[in-house]
């Protein structure tokens, strides 16, 4: 009978160990997929990075275009057509024989 008692005690502790191990496995598996740093969070961050890279490319292209316009208005490399265009738009200049159309927004 003592032998059965030891086996029962061993099986109970064995079952508890297995149950605890299985519970830990489930816990860590869940957090591996759904956790703050899990698979789905990683995929979300990858998508945010892709969107940010597209925005960066757009902003870089816009900045380059603006830098080119500014460079053409500098005294060292003055573009007379650009100067004429900006004077007409900003200051409202026009030649005497030109018609001016004003857009109302």
Residue pairs with C-beta under 8 A, 6 or more apart in sequence:
31 38
32 38
32 39
33 39
33 40
34 40
35 41
69 82
71 77
72 78
72 79
72 82
73 79
73 82
73 83
73 86
87 93
88 94
94 100
